[in-house]
Amino acid sequence: MPDGRVARVTEIIAASTKSFDDAIKTGFSRSSKTLRNITGMRILEQRVAVEKDKIIEYRVRMEVIFVLED
């Protein structure tokens, strides 16, 4: 059987009160505590929560791609 890799994709949502960049880093940091062999991420959506005419939270929906172990 040829040697190959199989990857899995899982979708997560992360949030930050600082920025989209911080929300992405928060999602990656939390994902890497549970998932091994992460090879990439794809940002699917960015949203903000607004309260009293101010942005109070930055949210990202993203896919985390990781290679399955043997």
Helices and strands as residue ranges (DSSP letters): E 7-16, H 20-34, E 38-51, E 54-67
